[in-house]
């Protein structure tokens, strides 16, 4: 995914459904550990928040760039066991 090196993703309102703040989402993306194609154009990115709790962030390509549409803490076990 190219945005890891040269583009900051847009965090959409839907990413706040589970109460993860923007700062933790950005930290987890900047320090991601893994990423998985989960279908329908979404990549699930796994990385730690500022307190080192694993977050899952769903990222899609929209509006000519990358957008975070989902963020949840802690990341579900199915993404941590891969």
PDB file of N, CA, C and O in Angstrom, chain B, residues numbered from 101:
ATOM      1  N   UNK B 101       0.836  -1.180   0.000  1.00  0.00           N
ATOM      2  CA  UNK B 101       0.000   0.000   0.000  1.00  0.00           C
ATOM      3  C   UNK B 101       0.881   1.244   0.000  1.00  0.00           C
ATOM      4  O   UNK B 101       1.724   1.410   0.881  1.00  0.00           O
ATOM      5  N   UNK B 102       0.694   2.088  -0.952  1.00  0.00           N
ATOM      6  CA  UNK B 102       1.587   3.228  -1.127  1.00  0.00           C
ATOM      7  C   UNK B 102       1.466   4.296  -0.053  1.00  0.00           C
ATOM      8  O   UNK B 102       2.444   4.998   0.202  1.00  0.00           O
ATOM      9  N   UNK B 103       0.336   4.448   0.575  1.00  0.00           N
ATOM     10  CA  UNK B 103       0.173   5.539   1.538  1.00  0.00           C
ATOM     11  C   UNK B 103       1.052   5.401   2.758  1.00  0.00           C
ATOM     12  O   UNK B 103       1.275   6.389   3.458  1.00  0.00           O
ATOM     13  N   UNK B 104       1.556   4.223   3.040  1.00  0.00           N
ATOM     14  CA  UNK B 104       2.423   4.069   4.207  1.00  0.00           C
ATOM     15  C   UNK B 104       3.668   4.941   4.087  1.00  0.00           C
ATOM     16  O   UNK B 104       4.217   5.377   5.099  1.00  0.00           O
ATOM     17  N   UNK B 105       4.110   5.196   2.882  1.00  0.00           N
ATOM     18  CA  UNK B 105       5.348   5.945   2.731  1.00  0.00           C
ATOM     19  C   UNK B 105       5.149   7.397   2.315  1.00  0.00           C
ATOM     20  O   UNK B 105       5.997   8.238   2.615  1.00  0.00           O
ATOM     21  N   UNK B 106       4.051   7.714   1.632  1.00  0.00           N
ATOM     22  CA  UNK B 106       3.973   9.068   1.089  1.00  0.00           C
ATOM     23  C   UNK B 106       2.616   9.759   1.191  1.00  0.00           C
ATOM     24  O   UNK B 106       2.456  10.853   0.650  1.00  0.00           O
ATOM     25  N   UNK B 107       1.656   9.174   1.850  1.00  0.00           N
ATOM     26  CA  UNK B 107       0.326   9.770   1.884  1.00  0.00           C
ATOM     27  C   UNK B 107      -0.345   9.508   3.227  1.00  0.00           C
ATOM     28  O   UNK B 107      -0.296   8.393   3.746  1.00  0.00           O
ATOM     29  N   UNK B 108      -0.964  10.526   3.779  1.00  0.00           N
ATOM     30  CA  UNK B 108      -1.694  10.377   5.036  1.00  0.00           C
ATOM     31  C   UNK B 108      -3.140  10.024   4.702  1.00  0.00           C
ATOM     32  O   UNK B 108      -3.793  10.766   3.967  1.00  0.00           O
ATOM     33  N   UNK B 109      -3.659   8.907   5.224  1.00  0.00           N
ATOM     34  CA  UNK B 109      -5.038   8.537   4.904  1.00  0.00           C
ATOM     35  C   UNK B 109      -6.044   9.462   5.595  1.00  0.00           C
ATOM     36  O   UNK B 109      -5.765  10.026   6.653  1.00  0.00           O
ATOM     37  N   UNK B 110      -7.201   9.603   4.985  1.00  0.00           N
ATOM     38  CA  UNK B 110      -8.310  10.352   5.579  1.00  0.00           C
ATOM     39  C   UNK B 110      -9.030   9.413   6.538  1.00  0.00           C
ATOM     40  O   UNK B 110      -9.315   8.268   6.186  1.00  0.00           O
ATOM     41  N   UNK B 111      -9.323   9.881   7.739  1.00  0.00           N
ATOM     42  CA  UNK B 111     -10.061   9.073   8.709  1.00  0.00           C
ATOM     43  C   UNK B 111     -11.522   9.503   8.639  1.00  0.00           C
ATOM     44  O   UNK B 111     -11.870  10.614   9.041  1.00  0.00           O
ATOM     45  N   UNK B 112     -12.381   8.611   8.124  1.00  0.00           N
ATOM     46  CA  UNK B 112     -13.798   8.923   7.977  1.00  0.00           C
ATOM     47  C   UNK B 112     -14.539   8.730   9.300  1.00  0.00           C
ATOM     48  O   UNK B 112     -14.044   8.053  10.202  1.00  0.00           O
ATOM     49  N   UNK B 113     -15.707   9.317   9.408  1.00  0.00           N
ATOM     50  CA  UNK B 113     -16.504   9.234  10.630  1.00  0.00           C
ATOM     51  C   UNK B 113     -16.815   7.813  11.060  1.00  0.00           C
ATOM     52  O   UNK B 113     -16.895   7.533  12.256  1.00  0.00           O
ATOM     53  N   UNK B 114     -16.993   6.912  10.105  1.00  0.00           N
ATOM     54  CA  UNK B 114     -17.308   5.520  10.443  1.00  0.00           C
ATOM     55  C   UNK B 114     -16.193   4.852  11.237  1.00  0.00           C
ATOM     56  O   UNK B 114     -16.441   3.875  11.943  1.00  0.00           O
ATOM     57  N   UNK B 115     -14.976   5.359  11.131  1.00  0.00           N
ATOM     58  CA  UNK B 115     -13.842   4.783  11.868  1.00  0.00           C
ATOM     59  C   UNK B 115     -13.950   5.049  13.365  1.00  0.00           C
ATOM     60  O   UNK B 115     -13.262   4.403  14.155  1.00  0.00           O
ATOM     61  N   UNK B 116     -14.799   5.987  13.766  1.00  0.00           N
ATOM     62  CA  UNK B 116     -14.935   6.336  15.186  1.00  0.00           C
ATOM     63  C   UNK B 116     -16.036   5.555  15.894  1.00  0.00           C
ATOM     64  O   UNK B 116     -16.297   5.791  17.074  1.00  0.00           O
ATOM     65  N   UNK B 117     -16.678   4.638  15.199  1.00  0.00           N
ATOM     66  CA  UNK B 117     -17.800   3.876  15.767  1.00  0.00           C
ATOM     67  C   UNK B 117     -17.434   3.190  17.080  1.00  0.00           C
ATOM     68  O   UNK B 117     -18.261   3.112  17.987  1.00  0.00           O
ATOM     69  N   UNK B 118     -16.204   2.695  17.189  1.00  0.00           N
ATOM     70  CA  UNK B 118     -15.767   1.970  18.389  1.00  0.00           C
ATOM     71  C   UNK B 118     -14.964   2.850  19.341  1.00  0.00           C
ATOM     72  O   UNK B 118     -14.355   2.342  20.283  1.00  0.00           O
ATOM     73  N   UNK B 119     -14.954   4.153  19.111  1.00  0.00           N
ATOM     74  CA  UNK B 119     -14.344   5.088  20.050  1.00  0.00           C
ATOM     75  C   UNK B 119     -12.834   5.218  20.001  1.00  0.00           C
ATOM     76  O   UNK B 119     -12.232   5.720  20.951  1.00  0.00           O
ATOM     77  N   UNK B 120     -12.209   4.780  18.923  1.00  0.00           N
ATOM     78  CA  UNK B 120     -10.754   4.908  18.802  1.00  0.00           C
ATOM     79  C   UNK B 120     -10.436   6.314  18.283  1.00  0.00           C
ATOM     80  O   UNK B 120     -10.903   6.689  17.208  1.00  0.00           O
ATOM     81  N   UNK B 121      -9.645   7.103  19.034  1.00  0.00           N
ATOM     82  CA  UNK B 121      -9.330   8.465  18.588  1.00  0.00           C
ATOM     83  C   UNK B 121      -8.365   8.494  17.397  1.00  0.00           C
ATOM     84  O   UNK B 121      -7.600   7.557  17.171  1.00  0.00           O
ATOM     85  N   UNK B 122      -8.425   9.592  16.646  1.00  0.00           N
ATOM     86  CA  UNK B 122      -7.571   9.757  15.462  1.00  0.00           C
ATOM     87  C   UNK B 122      -6.096   9.518  15.772  1.00  0.00           C
ATOM     88  O   UNK B 122      -5.394   8.877  14.989  1.00  0.00           O
ATOM     89  N   UNK B 123      -5.626  10.026  16.897  1.00  0.00           N
ATOM     90  CA  UNK B 123      -4.204   9.902  17.243  1.00  0.00           C
ATOM     91  C   UNK B 123      -3.783   8.440  17.357  1.00  0.00           C
ATOM     92  O   UNK B 123      -2.686   8.075  16.935  1.00  0.00           O
ATOM     93  N   UNK B 124      -4.651   7.600  17.926  1.00  0.00           N
ATOM     94  CA  UNK B 124      -4.332   6.177  18.048  1.00  0.00           C
ATOM     95  C   UNK B 124      -4.413   5.470  16.701  1.00  0.00           C
ATOM     96  O   UNK B 124      -3.614   4.577  16.418  1.00  0.00           O
ATOM     97  N   UNK B 125      -5.374   5.866  15.870  1.00  0.00           N
ATOM     98  CA  UNK B 125      -5.471   5.283  14.529  1.00  0.00           C
ATOM     99  C   UNK B 125      -4.207   5.612  13.739  1.00  0.00           C
ATOM    100  O   UNK B 125      -3.606   4.729  13.126  1.00  0.00           O
ATOM    101  N   UNK B 126      -3.809   6.874  13.754  1.00  0.00           N
ATOM    102  CA  UNK B 126      -2.600   7.271  13.011  1.00  0.00           C
ATOM    103  C   UNK B 126      -1.360   6.551  13.535  1.00  0.00           C
ATOM    104  O   UNK B 126      -0.518   6.107  12.754  1.00  0.00           O
ATOM    105  N   UNK B 127      -1.253   6.436  14.857  1.00  0.00           N
ATOM    106  CA  UNK B 127      -0.097   5.746  15.448  1.00  0.00           C
ATOM    107  C   UNK B 127      -0.061   4.292  14.987  1.00  0.00           C
ATOM    108  O   UNK B 127       1.001   3.782  14.628  1.00  0.00           O
ATOM    109  N   UNK B 128      -1.208   3.625  14.993  1.00  0.00           N
ATOM    110  CA  UNK B 128      -1.235   2.217  14.588  1.00  0.00           C
ATOM    111  C   UNK B 128      -0.880   2.046  13.114  1.00  0.00           C
ATOM    112  O   UNK B 128      -0.241   1.062  12.741  1.00  0.00           O
ATOM    113  N   UNK B 129      -1.288   2.998  12.276  1.00  0.00           N
ATOM    114  CA  UNK B 129      -0.934   2.922  10.856  1.00  0.00           C
ATOM    115  C   UNK B 129       0.549   3.209  10.642  1.00  0.00           C
ATOM    116  O   UNK B 129       1.204   2.547   9.837  1.00  0.00           O
ATOM    117  N   UNK B 130       1.070   4.190  11.358  1.00  0.00           N
ATOM    118  CA  UNK B 130       2.493   4.540  11.234  1.00  0.00           C
ATOM    119  C   UNK B 130       3.403   3.417  11.713  1.00  0.00           C
ATOM    120  O   UNK B 130       4.526   3.275  11.230  1.00  0.00           O
ATOM    121  N   UNK B 131       2.919   2.620  12.664  1.00  0.00           N
ATOM    122  CA  UNK B 131       3.731   1.555  13.266  1.00  0.00           C
ATOM    123  C   UNK B 131       3.109   0.181  13.013  1.00  0.00           C
ATOM    124  O   UNK B 131       3.229  -0.722  13.841  1.00  0.00           O
ATOM    125  N   UNK B 132       2.445   0.030  11.864  1.00  0.00           N
ATOM    126  CA  UNK B 132       1.724  -1.215  11.582  1.00  0.00           C
ATOM    127  C   UNK B 132       2.651  -2.429  11.600  1.00  0.00           C
ATOM    128  O   UNK B 132       3.832  -2.348  11.263  1.00  0.00           O
ATOM    129  N   UNK B 133       2.070  -3.548  12.005  1.00  0.00           N
ATOM    130  CA  UNK B 133       2.797  -4.817  12.070  1.00  0.00           C
ATOM    131  C   UNK B 133       2.446  -5.724  10.905  1.00  0.00           C
ATOM    132  O   UNK B 133       3.272  -6.522  10.463  1.00  0.00           O
ATOM    133  N   UNK B 134       1.222  -5.604  10.406  1.00  0.00           N
ATOM    134  CA  UNK B 134       0.778  -6.469   9.318  1.00  0.00           C
ATOM    135  C   UNK B 134      -0.433  -5.851   8.634  1.00  0.00           C
ATOM    136  O   UNK B 134      -1.051  -4.928   9.164  1.00  0.00           O
ATOM    137  N   UNK B 135      -0.765  -6.359   7.465  1.00  0.00           N
ATOM    138  CA  UNK B 135      -1.941  -5.913   6.723  1.00  0.00           C
ATOM    139  C   UNK B 135      -2.488  -7.097   5.937  1.00  0.00           C
ATOM    140  O   UNK B 135      -1.728  -7.906   5.405  1.00  0.00           O
ATOM    141  N   UNK B 136      -3.814  -7.191   5.869  1.00  0.00           N
ATOM    142  CA  UNK B 136      -4.478  -8.311   5.215  1.00  0.00           C
ATOM    143  C   UNK B 136      -5.569  -7.809   4.286  1.00  0.00           C
ATOM    144  O   UNK B 136      -6.348  -6.929   4.652  1.00  0.00           O
ATOM    145  N   UNK B 137      -5.626  -8.370   3.082  1.00  0.00           N
ATOM    146  CA  UNK B 137      -6.733  -8.098   2.172  1.00  0.00           C
ATOM    147  C   UNK B 137      -7.927  -8.894   2.687  1.00  0.00           C
ATOM    148  O   UNK B 137      -7.881 -10.123   2.735  1.00  0.00           O
ATOM    149  N   UNK B 138      -8.994  -8.200   3.070  1.00  0.00           N
ATOM    150  CA  UNK B 138     -10.172  -8.887   3.596  1.00  0.00           C
ATOM    151  C   UNK B 138     -11.324  -8.881   2.591  1.00  0.00           C
ATOM    152  O   UNK B 138     -12.453  -9.228   2.937  1.00  0.00           O
ATOM    153  N   UNK B 139     -11.042  -8.491   1.361  1.00  0.00           N
ATOM    154  CA  UNK B 139     -12.042  -8.520   0.305  1.00  0.00           C
ATOM    155  C   UNK B 139     -12.794  -7.207   0.159  1.00  0.00           C
ATOM    156  O   UNK B 139     -12.715  -6.324   1.013  1.00  0.00           O
ATOM    157  N   UNK B 140     -13.528  -7.102  -0.950  1.00  0.00           N
ATOM    158  CA  UNK B 140     -14.335  -5.929  -1.273  1.00  0.00           C
ATOM    159  C   UNK B 140     -13.536  -4.631  -1.226  1.00  0.00           C
ATOM    160  O   UNK B 140     -14.077  -3.575  -0.897  1.00  0.00           O
ATOM    161  N   UNK B 141     -12.241  -4.711  -1.557  1.00  0.00           N
ATOM    162  CA  UNK B 141     -11.397  -3.529  -1.625  1.00  0.00           C
ATOM    163  C   UNK B 141     -10.850  -3.038  -0.302  1.00  0.00           C
ATOM    164  O   UNK B 141     -10.208  -1.989  -0.252  1.00  0.00           O
ATOM    165  N   UNK B 142     -11.093  -3.784   0.787  1.00  0.00           N
ATOM    166  CA  UNK B 142     -10.628  -3.342   2.105  1.00  0.00           C
ATOM    167  C   UNK B 142      -9.383  -4.101   2.533  1.00  0.00           C
ATOM    168  O   UNK B 142      -9.273  -5.314   2.353  1.00  0.00           O
ATOM    169  N   UNK B 143      -8.452  -3.354   3.102  1.00  0.00           N
ATOM    170  CA  UNK B 143      -7.261  -3.925   3.721  1.00  0.00           C
ATOM    171  C   UNK B 143      -7.361  -3.673   5.214  1.00  0.00           C
ATOM    172  O   UNK B 143      -7.590  -2.541   5.639  1.00  0.00           O
ATOM    173  N   UNK B 144      -7.190  -4.721   6.018  1.00  0.00           N
ATOM    174  CA  UNK B 144      -7.191  -4.578   7.467  1.00  0.00           C
ATOM    175  C   UNK B 144      -5.744  -4.435   7.910  1.00  0.00           C
ATOM    176  O   UNK B 144      -4.925  -5.327   7.688  1.00  0.00           O
ATOM    177  N   UNK B 145      -5.435  -3.310   8.537  1.00  0.00           N
ATOM    178  CA  UNK B 145      -4.083  -3.000   8.988  1.00  0.00           C
ATOM    179  C   UNK B 145      -4.039  -3.174  10.500  1.00  0.00           C
ATOM    180  O   UNK B 145      -4.888  -2.641  11.215  1.00  0.00           O
ATOM    181  N   UNK B 146      -3.049  -3.922  10.988  1.00  0.00           N
ATOM    182  CA  UNK B 146      -2.902  -4.183  12.416  1.00  0.00           C
ATOM    183  C   UNK B 146      -1.665  -3.459  12.924  1.00  0.00           C
ATOM    184  O   UNK B 146      -0.578  -3.591  12.362  1.00  0.00           O
ATOM    185  N   UNK B 147      -1.844  -2.692  13.995  1.00  0.00           N
ATOM    186  CA  UNK B 147      -0.724  -1.975  14.602  1.00  0.00           C
ATOM    187  C   UNK B 147      -1.096  -1.520  15.999  1.00  0.00           C
ATOM    188  O   UNK B 147      -2.274  -1.530  16.358  1.00  0.00           O
ATOM    189  N   UNK B 148      -0.111  -1.119  16.795  1.00  0.00           N
ATOM    190  CA  UNK B 148      -0.375  -0.721  18.178  1.00  0.00           C
ATOM    191  C   UNK B 148      -0.871   0.724  18.284  1.00  0.00           C
ATOM    192  O   UNK B 148      -0.476   1.590  17.504  1.00  0.00           O
ATOM    193  N   UNK B 149      -1.751   0.964  19.273  1.00  0.00           N
ATOM    194  CA  UNK B 149      -2.097   2.348  19.588  1.00  0.00           C
ATOM    195  C   UNK B 149      -0.985   2.943  20.446  1.00  0.00           C
ATOM    196  O   UNK B 149       0.053   2.306  20.622  1.00  0.00           O
ATOM    197  N   UNK B 150      -1.173   4.129  20.977  1.00  0.00           N
ATOM    198  CA  UNK B 150      -0.120   4.795  21.751  1.00  0.00           C
ATOM    199  C   UNK B 150       0.181   4.086  23.064  1.00  0.00           C
ATOM    200  O   UNK B 150       1.230   4.324  23.664  1.00  0.00           O
ATOM    201  N   UNK B 151      -0.728   3.211  23.525  1.00  0.00           N
ATOM    202  CA  UNK B 151      -0.501   2.438  24.749  1.00  0.00           C
ATOM    203  C   UNK B 151      -0.083   1.004  24.432  1.00  0.00           C
ATOM    204  O   UNK B 151      -0.035   0.164  25.330  1.00  0.00           O
ATOM    205  N   UNK B 152       0.218   0.717  23.172  1.00  0.00           N
ATOM    206  CA  UNK B 152       0.685  -0.587  22.687  1.00  0.00           C
ATOM    207  C   UNK B 152      -0.415  -1.640  22.600  1.00  0.00           C
ATOM    208  O   UNK B 152      -0.110  -2.826  22.468  1.00  0.00           O
ATOM    209  N   UNK B 153      -1.684  -1.242  22.669  1.00  0.00           N
ATOM    210  CA  UNK B 153      -2.793  -2.171  22.452  1.00  0.00           C
ATOM    211  C   UNK B 153      -2.998  -2.319  20.950  1.00  0.00           C
ATOM    212  O   UNK B 153      -3.065  -1.314  20.241  1.00  0.00           O
ATOM    213  N   UNK B 154      -3.100  -3.562  20.441  1.00  0.00           N
ATOM    214  CA  UNK B 154      -3.271  -3.736  18.998  1.00  0.00           C
ATOM    215  C   UNK B 154      -4.624  -3.209  18.508  1.00  0.00           C
ATOM    216  O   UNK B 154      -5.667  -3.474  19.106  1.00  0.00           O
ATOM    217  N   UNK B 155      -4.578  -2.466  17.420  1.00  0.00           N
ATOM    218  CA  UNK B 155      -5.772  -1.917  16.768  1.00  0.00           C
ATOM    219  C   UNK B 155      -5.876  -2.533  15.381  1.00  0.00           C
ATOM    220  O   UNK B 155      -4.870  -2.776  14.714  1.00  0.00           O
ATOM    221  N   UNK B 156      -7.113  -2.781  14.960  1.00  0.00           N
ATOM    222  CA  UNK B 156      -7.357  -3.136  13.560  1.00  0.00           C
ATOM    223  C   UNK B 156      -7.978  -1.920  12.892  1.00  0.00           C
ATOM    224  O   UNK B 156      -8.916  -1.324  13.420  1.00  0.00           O
ATOM    225  N   UNK B 157      -7.458  -1.558  11.744  1.00  0.00           N
ATOM    226  CA  UNK B 157      -7.974  -0.419  10.982  1.00  0.00           C
ATOM    227  C   UNK B 157      -8.301  -0.883   9.574  1.00  0.00           C
ATOM    228  O   UNK B 157      -7.441  -1.418   8.875  1.00  0.00           O
ATOM    229  N   UNK B 158      -9.547  -0.678   9.158  1.00  0.00           N
ATOM    230  CA  UNK B 158      -9.974  -1.024   7.809  1.00  0.00           C
ATOM    231  C   UNK B 158      -9.737   0.152   6.881  1.00  0.00           C
ATOM    232  O   UNK B 158     -10.256   1.245   7.110  1.00  0.00           O
ATOM    233  N   UNK B 159      -8.956  -0.070   5.836  1.00  0.00           N
ATOM    234  CA  UNK B 159      -8.558   0.996   4.918  1.00  0.00           C
ATOM    235  C   UNK B 159      -9.027   0.639   3.507  1.00  0.00           C
ATOM    236  O   UNK B 159      -8.851  -0.490   3.048  1.00  0.00           O
ATOM    237  N   UNK B 160      -9.626   1.621   2.829  1.00  0.00           N
ATOM    238  CA  UNK B 160     -10.074   1.437   1.449  1.00  0.00           C
ATOM    239  C   UNK B 160      -9.593   2.616   0.612  1.00  0.00           C
ATOM    240  O   UNK B 160      -9.263   3.677   1.141  1.00  0.00           O
ATOM    241  N   UNK B 161      -9.559   2.414  -0.698  1.00  0.00           N
ATOM    242  CA  UNK B 161      -9.206   3.514  -1.599  1.00  0.00           C
ATOM    243  C   UNK B 161     -10.496   4.202  -2.036  1.00  0.00           C
ATOM    244  O   UNK B 161     -11.348   3.595  -2.685  1.00  0.00           O
ATOM    245  N   UNK B 162     -10.626   5.476  -1.672  1.00  0.00           N
ATOM    246  CA  UNK B 162     -11.804   6.286  -2.002  1.00  0.00           C
ATOM    247  C   UNK B 162     -11.360   7.711  -2.290  1.00  0.00           C
ATOM    248  O   UNK B 162     -10.311   8.149  -1.817  1.00  0.00           O
ATOM    249  N   UNK B 163     -12.152   8.425  -3.058  1.00  0.00           N
ATOM    250  CA  UNK B 163     -11.907   9.850  -3.277  1.00  0.00           C
ATOM    251  C   UNK B 163     -10.485  10.138  -3.761  1.00  0.00           C
ATOM    252  O   UNK B 163      -9.940  11.204  -3.474  1.00  0.00           O
ATOM    253  N   UNK B 164      -9.885   9.208  -4.484  1.00  0.00           N
ATOM    254  CA  UNK B 164      -8.546   9.413  -5.010  1.00  0.00           C
ATOM    255  C   UNK B 164      -7.435   9.230  -4.000  1.00  0.00           C
ATOM    256  O   UNK B 164      -6.291   9.598  -4.267  1.00  0.00           O
ATOM    257  N   UNK B 165      -7.748   8.670  -2.848  1.00  0.00           N
ATOM    258  CA  UNK B 165      -6.734   8.434  -1.815  1.00  0.00           C
ATOM    259  C   UNK B 165      -7.168   7.307  -0.894  1.00  0.00           C
ATOM    260  O   UNK B 165      -8.157   6.623  -1.157  1.00  0.00           O
ATOM    261  N   UNK B 166      -6.433   7.123   0.169  1.00  0.00           N
ATOM    262  CA  UNK B 166      -6.724   6.060   1.136  1.00  0.00           C
ATOM    263  C   UNK B 166      -7.553   6.617   2.276  1.00  0.00           C
ATOM    264  O   UNK B 166      -7.280   7.705   2.783  1.00  0.00           O
ATOM    265  N   UNK B 167      -8.576   5.858   2.680  1.00  0.00           N
ATOM    266  CA  UNK B 167      -9.475   6.284   3.752  1.00  0.00           C
ATOM    267  C   UNK B 167      -9.611   5.174   4.785  1.00  0.00           C
ATOM    268  O   UNK B 167      -9.757   4.003   4.436  1.00  0.00           O
ATOM    269  N   UNK B 168      -9.561   5.552   6.058  1.00  0.00           N
ATOM    270  CA  UNK B 168      -9.818   4.610   7.146  1.00  0.00           C
ATOM    271  C   UNK B 168     -11.319   4.637   7.399  1.00  0.00           C
ATOM    272  O   UNK B 168     -11.877   5.682   7.735  1.00  0.00           O
ATOM    273  N   UNK B 169     -11.974   3.490   7.238  1.00  0.00           N
ATOM    274  CA  UNK B 169     -13.421   3.400   7.414  1.00  0.00           C
ATOM    275  C   UNK B 169     -13.799   2.616   8.666  1.00  0.00           C
ATOM    276  O   UNK B 169     -14.964   2.604   9.066  1.00  0.00           O
ATOM    277  N   UNK B 170     -12.816   1.959   9.286  1.00  0.00           N
ATOM    278  CA  UNK B 170     -13.070   1.122  10.463  1.00  0.00           C
ATOM    279  C   UNK B 170     -11.846   1.155  11.360  1.00  0.00           C
ATOM    280  O   UNK B 170     -10.713   1.105  10.881  1.00  0.00           O
ATOM    281  N   UNK B 171     -12.077   1.239  12.664  1.00  0.00           N
ATOM    282  CA  UNK B 171     -10.989   1.111  13.638  1.00  0.00           C
ATOM    283  C   UNK B 171     -11.577   0.507  14.903  1.00  0.00           C
ATOM    284  O   UNK B 171     -12.623   0.943  15.383  1.00  0.00           O
ATOM    285  N   UNK B 172     -10.898  -0.498  15.439  1.00  0.00           N
ATOM    286  CA  UNK B 172     -11.401  -1.186  16.623  1.00  0.00           C
ATOM    287  C   UNK B 172     -10.242  -1.602  17.514  1.00  0.00           C
ATOM    288  O   UNK B 172      -9.188  -2.030  17.045  1.00  0.00           O
ATOM    289  N   UNK B 173     -10.473  -1.461  18.819  1.00  0.00           N
ATOM    290  CA  UNK B 173      -9.462  -1.823  19.806  1.00  0.00           C
ATOM    291  C   UNK B 173     -10.138  -2.653  20.874  1.00  0.00           C
ATOM    292  O   UNK B 173     -11.206  -2.269  21.351  1.00  0.00           O
ATOM    293  N   UNK B 174      -9.558  -3.781  21.273  1.00  0.00           N
ATOM    294  CA  UNK B 174      -8.364  -4.391  20.683  1.00  0.00           C
ATOM    295  C   UNK B 174      -8.703  -5.082  19.363  1.00  0.00           C
ATOM    296  O   UNK B 174      -9.866  -5.367  19.078  1.00  0.00           O
ATOM    297  N   UNK B 175      -7.682  -5.341  18.575  1.00  0.00           N
ATOM    298  CA  UNK B 175      -7.865  -6.063  17.317  1.00  0.00           C
ATOM    299  C   UNK B 175      -8.412  -7.453  17.620  1.00  0.00           C
ATOM    300  O   UNK B 175      -8.037  -8.075  18.614  1.00  0.00           O
ATOM    301  N   UNK B 176      -9.295  -7.931  16.760  1.00  0.00           N
ATOM    302  CA  UNK B 176      -9.876  -9.268  16.950  1.00  0.00           C
ATOM    303  C   UNK B 176      -8.819 -10.351  16.757  1.00  0.00           C
ATOM    304  O   UNK B 176      -7.874 -10.199  15.982  1.00  0.00           O
ATOM    305  N   UNK B 177      -9.009 -11.446  17.485  1.00  0.00           N
ATOM    306  CA  UNK B 177      -8.049 -12.555  17.491  1.00  0.00           C
ATOM    307  C   UNK B 177      -7.785 -13.098  16.091  1.00  0.00           C
ATOM    308  O   UNK B 177      -6.664 -13.509  15.794  1.00  0.00           O
ATOM    309  N   UNK B 178      -8.792 -13.107  15.232  1.00  0.00           N
ATOM    310  CA  UNK B 178      -8.586 -13.678  13.889  1.00  0.00           C
ATOM    311  C   UNK B 178      -7.546 -12.905  13.088  1.00  0.00           C
ATOM    312  O   UNK B 178      -6.929 -13.467  12.183  1.00  0.00           O
ATOM    313  N   UNK B 179      -7.339 -11.629  13.400  1.00  0.00           N
ATOM    314  CA  UNK B 179      -6.305 -10.856  12.716  1.00  0.00           C
ATOM    315  C   UNK B 179      -4.959 -10.954  13.421  1.00  0.00           C
ATOM    316  O   UNK B 179      -3.923 -10.694  12.811  1.00  0.00           O
ATOM    317  N   UNK B 180      -4.961 -11.320  14.676  1.00  0.00           N
ATOM    318  CA  UNK B 180      -3.706 -11.432  15.425  1.00  0.00           C
ATOM    319  C   UNK B 180      -3.044 -12.788  15.237  1.00  0.00           C
ATOM    320  O   UNK B 180      -1.837 -12.912  15.446  1.00  0.00           O
ATOM    321  N   UNK B 181      -3.795 -13.796  14.852  1.00  0.00           N
ATOM    322  CA  UNK B 181      -3.268 -15.163  14.729  1.00  0.00           C
ATOM    323  C   UNK B 181      -2.683 -15.476  13.370  1.00  0.00           C
ATOM    324  O   UNK B 181      -2.128 -16.559  13.186  1.00  0.00           O
ATOM    325  N   UNK B 182      -2.782 -14.586  12.425  1.00  0.00           N
ATOM    326  CA  UNK B 182      -2.320 -14.872  11.053  1.00  0.00           C
ATOM    327  C   UNK B 182      -0.821 -14.943  10.981  1.00  0.00           C
ATOM    328  O   UNK B 182      -0.265 -15.174   9.908  1.00  0.00           O
TER     329      UNK B 182
END
